[in-house]
Amino acid sequence: MALNVAQQIRTALEASRHLLVTFPQAYTLDSLGSALALALAAQSLGKRVTVVADGFTGPAQYPFLPAYDVKPTLAGLQQFQIKVKLDRTPLAQLSYSATPQELTVVLVPKQGAWTAADVRTETSDYQYDLIAVVGAADRDSLGSIYAEHRDFFFRTPTIAIDHHAANDGFGQYRLADVTAAATAELVYRLLDEWRVALDKPIATCLLAGIIEATRSFR
């Protein structure tokens, strides 16, 4: 039986080890509340989640929202590793020095010496294996989060949740409905399909988004 969109997103989330949730640089209360609600719901399902938005400084104007660490930059996507064989030449001491232009790593052997054949470098996989873009008509609206990490976005499966008619159709998993009053309404539908309990923090985020998007239900 074919899975519906909510089931496809749930399957992708269950297989994920670390979810990245992001929303537009010029965010609305709807996009912010929807992103936080999704992040809180994913955490309640036992998933590791990080929320990032370009230049985010904290919604001081929204003190009623639950406290959540939204990071202003997307850092540490990958690790660059230097590996040295120690089986024949054991390590006695390691130190490093760094300037704005150069990093120098100093290895001192207990005996013998290393050659270039004993050293290799590697780049690790991305620390996030699933992206949820919430309330964004396109990736460009994410600002530097997308502009500086295009390869990451193209290589990583993406969930797109949005109700804007201008949405350009990005994302492998798309929950989009232009008839919805708010993105928060779509997130609510998703969590209802998943049978996630709407505790006070999640409900507060969703209600705030709906009230803002509908101008207090007008």
Backbone as CSV, one residue per row, in Angstrom:
resi,resn,N_x,N_y,N_z,CA_x,CA_y,CA_z,C_x,C_y,C_z
1,MET,0.846,-1.192,0.000,0.000,0.000,0.000,0.883,1.245,0.000
2,ALA,0.572,2.207,-0.850,1.360,3.432,-0.925,1.154,4.262,0.343
3,LEU,2.232,4.854,0.821,2.160,5.685,2.009,1.713,7.092,1.630
4,ASN,0.890,7.729,2.487,0.555,9.123,2.243,1.734,9.990,2.683
5,VAL,1.635,11.303,2.457,2.773,12.188,2.730,3.157,12.161,4.210
6,ALA,2.165,12.210,5.095,2.455,12.195,6.530,3.195,10.924,6.928
7,GLN,2.791,9.805,6.357,3.459,8.539,6.663,4.872,8.507,6.085
8,GLN,5.056,9.077,4.888,6.384,9.141,4.286,7.328,9.979,5.146
9,ILE,6.818,11.114,5.638,7.641,11.981,6.487,7.971,11.271,7.794
10,ARG,7.000,10.582,8.361,7.241,9.854,9.623,8.292,8.767,9.414
11,THR,8.219,8.055,8.301,9.200,7.013,8.001,10.597,7.609,7.859
12,ALA,10.697,8.744,7.159,11.994,9.410,7.002,12.529,9.882,8.341
13,LEU,11.649,10.403,9.191,12.062,10.882,10.509,12.547,9.726,11.387
14,GLU,11.837,8.618,11.351,12.226,7.471,12.172,13.594,6.923,11.766
15,ALA,13.935,7.051,10.473,15.229,6.556,10.000,16.360,7.549,10.238
16,SER,16.004,8.778,10.625,17.002,9.835,10.784,17.735,9.719,12.116
17,ARG,19.011,10.083,12.107,19.767,10.127,13.362,19.841,11.549,13.919
18,HIS,19.726,12.572,13.048,19.806,13.965,13.506,19.052,14.840,12.500
19,LEU,17.951,15.435,12.947,17.100,16.274,12.101,17.486,17.737,12.244
20,LEU,17.616,18.419,11.111,17.802,19.871,11.094,16.486,20.520,10.712
21,VAL,15.986,21.421,11.552,14.773,22.185,11.253,15.184,23.630,11.002
22,THR,14.712,24.203,9.905,15.044,25.584,9.586,13.834,26.302,9.009
23,PHE,13.882,27.634,9.043,12.775,28.455,8.557,13.350,29.763,8.015
24,PRO,12.546,30.585,7.330,13.088,31.744,6.621,13.814,32.745,7.525
25,GLN,14.787,33.413,6.918,15.505,34.480,7.617,14.524,35.580,8.047
26,ALA,13.641,35.991,7.142,12.593,36.963,7.460,11.373,36.173,7.938
27,TYR,11.464,35.638,9.133,10.441,34.709,9.594,9.202,35.441,10.099
28,THR,8.096,34.716,10.086,6.855,35.169,10.715,6.630,34.338,11.970
29,LEU,5.692,34.745,12.775,5.349,33.950,13.951,4.821,32.589,13.525
30,ASP,4.166,32.539,12.367,3.664,31.268,11.849,4.814,30.316,11.527
31,SER,5.825,30.799,10.806,6.944,29.917,10.455,7.753,29.541,11.690
32,LEU,7.969,30.491,12.598,8.711,30.203,13.830,7.954,29.203,14.699
33,GLY,6.681,29.477,14.959,5.898,28.579,15.800,5.772,27.192,15.201
34,SER,5.597,27.126,13.884,5.480,25.831,13.215,6.774,25.034,13.324
35,ALA,7.911,25.708,13.129,9.206,25.031,13.223,9.458,24.519,14.639
36,LEU,9.153,25.344,15.640,9.354,24.910,17.029,8.426,23.750,17.386
37,ALA,7.180,23.813,16.925,6.237,22.719,17.205,6.729,21.413,16.597
38,LEU,7.216,21.476,15.357,7.730,20.270,14.706,8.947,19.745,15.443
39,ALA,9.846,20.636,15.866,11.049,20.214,16.584,10.685,19.559,17.914
40,LEU,9.762,20.165,18.649,9.344,19.602,19.937,8.680,18.236,19.748
41,ALA,7.872,18.109,18.694,7.210,16.830,18.423,8.230,15.760,18.069
42,ALA,9.221,16.117,17.246,10.258,15.147,16.878,11.057,14.719,18.104
43,GLN,11.329,15.657,18.989,12.027,15.303,20.229,11.192,14.361,21.091
44,SER,9.883,14.586,21.118,9.014,13.706,21.905,9.001,12.289,21.357
45,LEU,9.389,12.155,20.071,9.476,10.835,19.447,10.875,10.234,19.605
46,GLY,11.719,10.904,20.382,13.043,10.378,20.673,14.108,10.748,19.663
47,LYS,13.850,11.758,18.807,14.814,12.129,17.785,15.699,13.287,18.250
48,ARG,16.924,13.289,17.750,17.837,14.395,17.994,17.530,15.500,16.984
49,VAL,17.341,16.726,17.475,16.884,17.823,16.620,17.693,19.079,16.905
50,THR,18.046,19.804,15.840,18.651,21.129,15.949,17.838,22.087,15.087
51,VAL,17.553,23.275,15.637,16.813,24.298,14.899,17.757,25.452,14.586
52,VAL,17.793,25.865,13.323,18.693,26.926,12.866,17.919,27.888,11.982
53,ALA,18.186,29.192,12.132,17.640,30.208,11.228,18.666,31.319,11.101
54,ASP,18.871,31.778,9.900,19.905,32.765,9.607,19.754,34.022,10.468
55,GLY,20.797,34.309,11.274,20.830,35.529,12.067,19.841,35.592,13.212
56,PHE,19.266,34.480,13.600,18.232,34.475,14.635,18.790,35.004,15.953
57,THR,18.083,35.953,16.555,18.551,36.554,17.803,17.613,36.308,18.978
58,GLY,16.525,35.621,18.738,15.611,35.319,19.831,14.345,36.143,19.743
59,PRO,13.210,35.510,19.875,11.931,36.216,19.726,11.522,36.927,21.012
60,ALA,12.222,38.023,21.337,11.899,38.740,22.567,10.452,39.227,22.572
61,GLN,9.909,39.456,21.366,8.532,39.942,21.273,7.517,38.827,21.470
62,TYR,8.004,37.595,21.587,7.099,36.454,21.773,7.461,35.699,23.053
63,PRO,7.359,36.318,24.214,7.787,35.668,25.459,6.936,34.459,25.842
64,PHE,5.784,34.321,25.209,4.896,33.201,25.526,5.332,31.897,24.867
65,LEU,6.240,31.963,23.891,6.712,30.744,23.240,7.631,29.966,24.172
66,PRO,7.644,28.651,24.077,8.543,27.860,24.930,9.998,28.162,24.597
67,ALA,10.834,28.148,25.612,12.267,28.406,25.409,12.854,27.310,24.531
68,TYR,13.592,27.732,23.506,14.226,26.763,22.608,15.473,27.411,22.031
69,ASP,16.543,26.641,21.967,17.820,27.142,21.468,17.819,27.100,19.941
70,VAL,17.486,28.238,19.321,17.535,28.352,17.859,18.878,28.966,17.486
71,LYS,19.686,28.242,16.740,21.029,28.708,16.418,20.983,29.654,15.218
72,PRO,21.839,30.716,15.243,21.803,31.714,14.165,22.638,31.355,12.947
73,THR,23.479,30.341,13.050,24.319,29.926,11.923,24.347,28.404,11.845
74,LEU,24.639,27.922,10.656,24.748,26.486,10.444,26.233,26.136,10.438
75,ALA,26.729,25.669,11.568,28.161,25.416,11.721,28.408,23.937,12.001
76,GLY,29.639,23.499,11.745,30.037,22.136,12.077,29.329,21.061,11.289
77,LEU,29.016,21.343,10.022,28.317,20.352,9.210,29.127,19.071,9.050
78,GLN,30.422,19.221,8.843,31.301,18.074,8.638,32.576,18.241,9.455
79,GLN,33.258,17.127,9.694,34.555,17.141,10.348,35.636,16.803,9.332
80,PHE,36.748,17.498,9.429,37.924,17.164,8.629,38.884,16.415,9.547
81,GLN,39.208,15.183,9.183,39.994,14.315,10.054,41.378,14.042,9.460
82,ILE,42.381,14.084,10.332,43.753,13.704,9.960,44.080,12.423,10.715
83,LYS,44.377,11.356,9.995,44.629,10.062,10.615,46.080,9.638,10.371
84,VAL,46.741,9.225,11.448,48.155,8.828,11.393,48.289,7.413,11.945
85,LYS,48.966,6.551,11.222,49.179,5.172,11.676,50.137,5.162,12.870
86,LEU,49.728,4.472,13.937,50.534,4.432,15.155,51.038,3.037,15.490
87,ASP,50.724,2.048,14.642,51.093,0.677,14.991,52.608,0.465,15.000
88,ARG,53.312,1.081,14.048,54.767,0.917,14.002,55.515,2.103,14.621
89,THR,54.866,3.251,14.648,55.510,4.442,15.203,54.563,5.060,16.230
90,PRO,54.691,4.722,17.509,53.760,5.224,18.519,53.952,6.719,18.789
91,LEU,52.883,7.313,19.292,52.875,8.753,19.540,53.355,9.064,20.953
92,ALA,54.245,10.046,21.063,54.721,10.499,22.370,54.068,11.809,22.781
93,GLN,53.827,12.687,21.810,53.300,14.006,22.154,52.565,14.599,20.954
94,LEU,51.485,15.327,21.237,50.718,16.011,20.197,50.465,17.441,20.640
95,SER,50.665,18.390,19.732,50.363,19.791,20.009,49.966,20.467,18.695
96,TYR,49.424,21.656,18.812,49.075,22.402,17.595,49.157,23.899,17.867
97,SER,49.282,24.636,16.801,49.222,26.090,16.867,48.372,26.569,15.698
98,ALA,47.716,27.709,15.894,46.821,28.197,14.850,46.931,29.707,14.719
99,THR,46.907,30.159,13.474,46.820,31.571,13.149,45.598,31.734,12.249
100,PRO,45.179,32.949,11.959,44.055,33.114,11.032,44.311,32.510,9.659
101,GLN,45.577,32.297,9.305,45.911,31.786,7.982,46.235,30.300,7.955
102,GLU,46.658,29.717,9.117,47.196,28.357,9.031,47.094,27.629,10.360
103,LEU,46.836,26.323,10.277,46.866,25.428,11.430,48.068,24.501,11.291
104,THR,48.861,24.406,12.352,50.013,23.504,12.358,49.823,22.467,13.451
105,VAL,49.857,21.190,13.086,49.752,20.083,14.035,51.126,19.441,14.166
106,VAL,51.586,19.303,15.402,52.924,18.760,15.652,52.796,17.418,16.355
107,LEU,53.349,16.372,15.755,53.366,15.029,16.332,54.808,14.643,16.641
108,VAL,55.035,14.160,17.849,56.372,13.713,18.236,56.318,12.208,18.493
109,PRO,57.078,11.390,17.738,57.031,9.931,17.930,57.877,9.492,19.126
110,LYS,57.500,8.369,19.729,58.331,7.782,20.773,59.610,7.206,20.189
111,GLN,59.465,6.701,18.968,60.619,6.124,18.278,60.318,6.101,16.788
112,GLY,61.361,6.091,15.988,61.173,6.037,14.548,60.634,7.351,14.002
113,ALA,60.001,7.274,12.841,59.474,8.462,12.186,58.326,8.075,11.265
114,TRP,57.418,9.035,11.030,56.325,8.818,10.101,56.705,9.297,8.706
115,THR,56.081,8.690,7.720,56.231,9.153,6.349,54.860,9.585,5.831
116,ALA,54.856,10.130,4.639,53.582,10.560,4.058,52.619,9.390,3.896
117,ALA,53.149,8.180,3.729,52.293,7.003,3.561,51.545,6.647,4.851
118,ASP,52.011,7.169,5.986,51.378,6.878,7.272,50.248,7.851,7.603
119,VAL,50.050,8.856,6.775,49.082,9.917,7.065,48.017,9.969,5.966
120,ARG,46.765,10.104,6.385,45.699,10.309,5.417,44.669,11.278,6.005
121,THR,43.914,11.892,5.143,42.865,12.824,5.575,41.516,12.347,5.075
122,GLU,40.482,12.674,5.848,39.123,12.289,5.495,38.157,13.399,5.872
123,THR,37.061,13.485,5.147,35.957,14.371,5.501,34.781,13.501,5.917
124,SER,34.240,13.769,7.090,33.152,12.946,7.612,31.849,13.243,6.885
125,ASP,30.853,12.384,7.115,29.514,12.645,6.596,28.923,13.875,7.290
126,TYR,27.879,14.441,6.701,27.187,15.548,7.344,26.585,15.075,8.664
127,GLN,26.623,15.953,9.680,26.060,15.544,10.974,24.533,15.453,10.936
128,TYR,23.893,16.137,9.964,22.443,16.043,9.802,22.137,15.165,8.592
129,ASP,21.189,14.257,8.726,20.833,13.388,7.602,19.407,13.620,7.109
130,LEU,18.728,14.628,7.664,17.376,14.972,7.235,17.139,16.443,7.555
131,ILE,16.521,17.163,6.619,16.234,18.594,6.788,14.725,18.799,6.736
132,ALA,14.213,19.641,7.621,12.812,20.075,7.545,12.809,21.586,7.358
133,VAL,12.314,22.033,6.220,12.199,23.465,5.926,10.734,23.847,6.130
134,VAL,10.496,24.762,7.054,9.126,25.057,7.484,8.757,26.504,7.148
135,GLY,7.643,26.674,6.444,7.132,28.003,6.165,7.938,28.805,5.175
136,ALA,8.645,28.136,4.276,9.491,28.812,3.296,8.988,28.516,1.887
137,ALA,8.835,29.562,1.083,8.385,29.373,-0.294,9.487,28.792,-1.165
138,ASP,10.740,29.034,-0.792,11.876,28.488,-1.531,13.092,28.436,-0.619
139,ARG,14.138,27.773,-1.076,15.348,27.647,-0.264,16.067,28.980,-0.095
140,ASP,15.987,29.837,-1.108,16.698,31.121,-1.040,16.238,31.967,0.145
141,SER,15.003,31.796,0.579,14.495,32.582,1.707,15.182,32.214,3.020
142,LEU,15.951,31.128,3.028,16.670,30.717,4.233,17.933,31.535,4.451
143,GLY,18.290,32.395,3.503,19.471,33.234,3.638,20.756,32.433,3.556
144,SER,21.708,32.754,4.424,23.019,32.106,4.377,22.951,30.627,4.720
145,ILE,21.914,30.216,5.436,21.768,28.795,5.780,21.784,27.951,4.511
146,TYR,21.153,28.456,3.457,21.158,27.764,2.172,22.278,28.254,1.266
147,ALA,22.465,29.559,1.173,23.422,30.128,0.214,24.843,29.609,0.436
148,GLU,25.220,29.386,1.685,26.580,28.953,1.995,26.722,27.426,2.073
149,HIS,25.604,26.708,1.934,25.649,25.250,2.101,24.768,24.557,1.058
150,ARG,24.855,25.008,-0.180,23.997,24.459,-1.227,24.217,22.964,-1.435
151,ASP,25.472,22.535,-1.403,25.757,21.123,-1.638,25.101,20.250,-0.576
152,PHE,25.138,20.708,0.677,24.488,19.983,1.774,22.997,19.834,1.509
153,PHE,22.336,20.902,1.066,20.897,20.847,0.812,20.565,19.930,-0.358
154,PHE,21.408,19.916,-1.381,21.127,19.054,-2.531,21.417,17.581,-2.230
155,ARG,22.308,17.318,-1.281,22.673,15.939,-0.962,21.819,15.328,0.153
156,THR,21.061,16.149,0.874,20.352,15.679,2.060,18.845,15.684,1.826
157,PRO,18.142,14.589,2.118,16.682,14.560,1.943,16.009,15.692,2.713
158,THR,15.008,16.305,2.082,14.386,17.497,2.658,12.877,17.343,2.753
159,ILE,12.346,17.717,3.920,10.907,17.827,4.139,10.539,19.296,3.979
160,ALA,9.561,19.599,3.157,9.104,20.975,2.973,7.653,21.076,3.421
161,ILE,7.392,21.961,4.392,6.039,22.162,4.907,5.699,23.635,4.733
162,ASP,4.665,23.926,3.924,4.383,25.331,3.606,2.986,25.466,3.013
163,HIS,2.391,26.657,3.182,1.050,26.882,2.631,1.013,28.033,1.629
164,HIS,2.164,28.590,1.284,2.182,29.739,0.379,1.987,29.315,-1.082
165,ALA,1.205,30.080,-1.823,0.960,29.777,-3.235,2.230,29.927,-4.063
166,ALA,3.195,30.738,-3.587,4.431,30.980,-4.333,5.474,29.892,-4.127
167,ASN,5.160,28.855,-3.375,6.142,27.793,-3.111,6.605,27.166,-4.415
168,ASP,7.942,26.999,-4.548,8.494,26.526,-5.833,8.592,25.008,-5.949
169,GLY,8.051,24.283,-4.980,7.955,22.829,-5.117,9.198,22.054,-4.766
170,PHE,10.074,22.611,-3.920,11.293,21.896,-3.556,10.980,20.838,-2.484
171,GLY,11.938,19.938,-2.293,11.818,18.948,-1.231,11.379,17.580,-1.727
172,GLN,12.002,16.538,-1.171,11.616,15.165,-1.512,10.300,14.773,-0.836
173,TYR,10.032,15.357,0.336,8.783,15.096,1.062,8.082,16.434,1.230
174,ARG,6.945,16.602,0.546,6.286,17.900,0.508,4.893,17.814,1.130
175,LEU,4.692,18.632,2.155,3.365,18.806,2.724,2.975,20.252,2.440
176,ALA,2.247,20.449,1.357,1.900,21.791,0.906,0.415,21.853,0.579
177,ASP,-0.222,22.944,1.011,-1.648,23.119,0.739,-1.943,24.617,0.766
178,VAL,-2.210,25.189,-0.395,-2.442,26.636,-0.465,-3.787,27.017,0.143
179,THR,-4.661,26.036,0.391,-5.946,26.347,1.016,-5.841,26.385,2.535
180,ALA,-4.721,25.954,3.079,-4.530,25.997,4.529,-4.380,27.441,4.977
181,ALA,-4.892,27.742,6.153,-4.826,29.108,6.661,-3.432,29.474,7.157
182,ALA,-2.645,28.469,7.509,-1.327,28.728,8.092,-0.461,27.486,7.933
183,THR,0.836,27.694,7.985,1.744,26.544,8.016,1.518,25.753,9.295
184,ALA,1.194,26.442,10.370,0.920,25.759,11.644,-0.249,24.788,11.512
185,GLU,-1.211,25.110,10.654,-2.321,24.188,10.418,-1.819,22.888,9.798
186,LEU,-0.864,22.996,8.867,-0.304,21.805,8.227,0.507,20.982,9.223
187,VAL,1.260,21.651,10.077,2.024,20.914,11.094,1.061,20.209,12.047
188,TYR,-0.033,20.886,12.403,-1.035,20.233,13.250,-1.580,18.973,12.586
189,ARG,-1.924,19.062,11.305,-2.425,17.883,10.591,-1.414,16.743,10.642
190,LEU,-0.139,17.100,10.466,0.926,16.093,10.474,0.998,15.402,11.836
191,LEU,1.009,16.189,12.904,1.120,15.614,14.245,-0.132,14.830,14.615
192,ASP,-1.289,15.279,14.123,-2.525,14.540,14.373,-2.483,13.183,13.681
193,GLU,-1.967,13.151,12.465,-1.810,11.892,11.734,-0.858,10.953,12.476
194,TRP,0.171,11.527,13.084,1.154,10.721,13.825,0.679,10.343,15.222
195,ARG,-0.446,10.937,15.648,-0.978,10.724,17.002,0.007,11.197,18.070
196,VAL,0.668,12.321,17.797,1.558,12.943,18.776,0.718,13.764,19.751
197,ALA,0.934,13.582,21.039,0.183,14.330,22.037,0.537,15.813,21.964
198,LEU,-0.468,16.666,21.907,-0.234,18.109,21.867,-0.142,18.640,23.292
199,ASP,1.079,18.630,23.839,1.271,19.185,25.167,1.218,20.708,25.086
200,LYS,1.364,21.384,26.213,1.208,22.842,26.244,2.218,23.561,25.349
201,PRO,3.524,23.211,25.380,4.468,23.921,24.505,4.151,23.775,23.015
202,ILE,3.833,22.552,22.577,3.517,22.334,21.159,2.240,23.084,20.788
203,ALA,1.213,22.966,21.626,-0.058,23.627,21.340,0.111,25.147,21.305
204,THR,0.938,25.690,22.191,1.187,27.135,22.218,1.815,27.595,20.908
205,CYS,2.789,26.848,20.424,3.460,27.192,19.165,2.495,27.160,17.985
206,LEU,1.679,26.126,17.927,0.735,25.993,16.809,-0.347,27.068,16.857
207,LEU,-0.894,27.321,18.033,-1.945,28.332,18.154,-1.391,29.717,17.818
208,ALA,-0.179,30.009,18.274,0.433,31.313,17.973,0.580,31.499,16.468
209,GLY,1.026,30.440,15.778,1.192,30.528,14.334,-0.124,30.751,13.622
210,ILE,-1.162,30.049,14.048,-2.471,30.181,13.393,-3.065,31.568,13.649
211,ILE,-2.941,32.058,14.886,-3.491,33.380,15.203,-2.790,34.460,14.385
212,GLU,-1.455,34.360,14.257,-0.712,35.356,13.487,-1.062,35.290,12.004
213,ALA,-1.126,34.090,11.451,-1.382,33.950,10.012,-2.797,34.358,9.635
214,THR,-3.735,34.194,10.549,-5.145,34.527,10.245,-5.562,35.874,10.805
215,ARG,-4.611,36.611,11.394,-4.919,37.902,12.028,-6.033,37.730,13.047
216,SER,-5.775,36.855,14.013,-6.731,36.538,15.078,-8.039,36.017,14.523
217,PHE,-7.915,35.070,13.564,-9.045,34.362,12.969,-9.953,35.280,12.139
218,ARG,-9.357,36.361,11.630,-10.143,37.242,10.754,-9.851,36.962,9.288
